[in-house]
Amino acid sequence: MDKILPIALVLSLISCNTPIDKNDGVFFAGEIVNPTNEYVVLFKGSTALDSAKLDDNNRFAFQLNSVEDGLYHFNHSPEQQYVYLERGDSVWIRLNTLYFDESLSFSGTNEDLNNFLLEVFLANEDVEQLMYSEYYELEADEFSEKIDALRKDKLQTLEELGKEKELTEMAHSIAEASINYTFYRYKEVYPFKHKGKLKEKELHDLPSNFYDYRKNVDYGDSNLTYLRPYYEFMKTHMGNLSYMTCSESCDKINGAIKNHLHFNQHKLGMIDSLIGEKELKDNLFRNVAFNYLLREHNAPDSNKVFIDEFQKISGNNMHIKEIENLYQGIRNIQPNSPVPNIDVISIEDDTVSLPTLTEDKNVVFYFWSGADKNHYQNIFSRVKELQKQKPGYEFIGINIKTDDTNWKAIVKKFDFDTNSQYKANDFEQITEKLILVPMNKCVIAKDELIVDAFSNIYWNNL
C-alpha cells in the first residue's frame, strides 16, 4: 500500500488549492480510488462542517477558514474514518474504497500522528485475533501481564514519535487515549470471554487490582467523544458495570441475563449517573436503545415500557427522533401487519410497490449494496442455495445505495433473473420502514402481509 500521496497529486492539489497560511485555517484534500459516492463530508462531532464533490479525477478539497484543534472525521458513504486537524494544517489523504482503512494514508502536516492513529486502529484487528486465539483462555493475572505489556509497547512507540515530531498536548493526549482505551476494553470483556472460552457456568472471581485502570477513566472528555477506542470502551464498560451491580431481579441464569428489560433500564441509569459529556451520553443512550429494541423486537409491551423510560431519562437526546422512529417502525412490521408501501425500481426502470410483489405468493426480500463486494457475493451465493432448497419461495433482491450502472452490471454478472432484482428508490425510507439492521436480515412476506420482518438470510427458518 502506498504510504505517501503521489507527488503528482500533491503538486496538482497545491497548484489548484494553495494551502492557507499557518494559524488561518485548514486545508484538507485527497484522492479516492473507486469512489462509492460523489461527495466527501467533513464532520466535527455530529456536525457536518462542509461537503466536497469529487472532480473528474476523483479528487476533493476543503479549505476551512476557522477550525478548532482536535479530532474530526470524514465520510465517503458508506465508510468513514477520523483525521486529527490543527489550525494551519495542510493534510492530504489517498485511499481505495475496495480496502478503505487498509489503503488510507496521510501526508502533509500532522501526517505522522494521523498515520499513527490509523496504525493503532488497524493493529487492533490483529490484537483481537490474538485475544480470541490465546489470551482469553489465560487466568486473570497472566492475562493482565500480557495486556499491560502490549499497551506499554504501544505507548513507547508513541513516546518515540513524540521525540521525533513535536506533538501538541492535545495531539499526544488523543494518541495516548487511543492506545489506553483499546487495551482497557479488553480487560472489560475478559471475564465474559474467559467464561465462554472455558465453557464455564459462572464468571471467575478477579484479583482485587484487576480493574485498577478504571481510576484513570475520564467520563467527560469532549475531545475523545468520537475517538473509536474510547467510545467502544465506554459501551463495554457501561455494560460491565451494569451487569456486575445489577440486582437479582435481572434474573441471571448460568451467568446470563434473562430479564433484558430490567438490565437495559439499569444500564440507562448507569450512563445517566456516570457520563458527564452530553454528546457521549446521547450516543451511549442511542446504542442501548437500538440494541434493546432490535433484540426485543417481538416484545411490544416491554418495548413500550422501555421507550417510556428512555424518554423520561433522555427526552432531549439528539437522537430521540431516530430512536422513536425505530420503535414505531418495529411496531409497524410485526407479524400479520401489511407490507409497507415502499416503491422500488425494476431493471427496466419501472416503479413497483413492495406489497404488489407479494401478491398470492411467499416472498423473501433480501438486501445488498454494491459498496461491499464480499457481502453481496456471500449473499448471492446463499440465495442460490436457498432457491434450490426452498422452491416454494420467491427470493427478491433489493439493492441500496448503488448507482444504476453498477447495480445493473452486478446483477448481470451474477446471472440473476432480472425480474427478481430491484433497487430502493428512497434509502432512508426503506431503512426506516423495514429496519435494515443488520444487512444480513431478510423479510418474509405472503399475500401483502408480514410473516417475519426480522429473519436472517443465513438462518434456516423458512
Secondary structure by P-SEA (a helix, b strand, c coil): ccccccaaaaaaaaaaccccccccbbbbccccccccccbbbbbccccccbbbbbccccbbbbbbccccbbbbbbbcccccbbbbbccccbbbbbbbcccccccccccccaaaaaaaaaaaaaaaaaaaaaaaaccccccaaaaaaaaaaaaaaaaaaaaaaaaaccccaaaaaaaaaaaaaaaaaaaaaaaaaaaaaacccccccccccccccccccccccccccccaaaaaaaaaaaaaaaaaacccccccccccccaaaaaaaaaaaaaaaccccaaaaaaaaaaaaaaaaaaacccaaaaaaaaaaaaaacccccaaaaaaaaaaaaaaccccccccbbbbbcccbbbbbcccccccbbbbbbbbbcccaaaaaaaaaaaaaaaaacccbbbbbbbccccaaaaaaaaaaaccccccbbbbccaaaaaaaaccccccbbbbbccccccccccccccccc
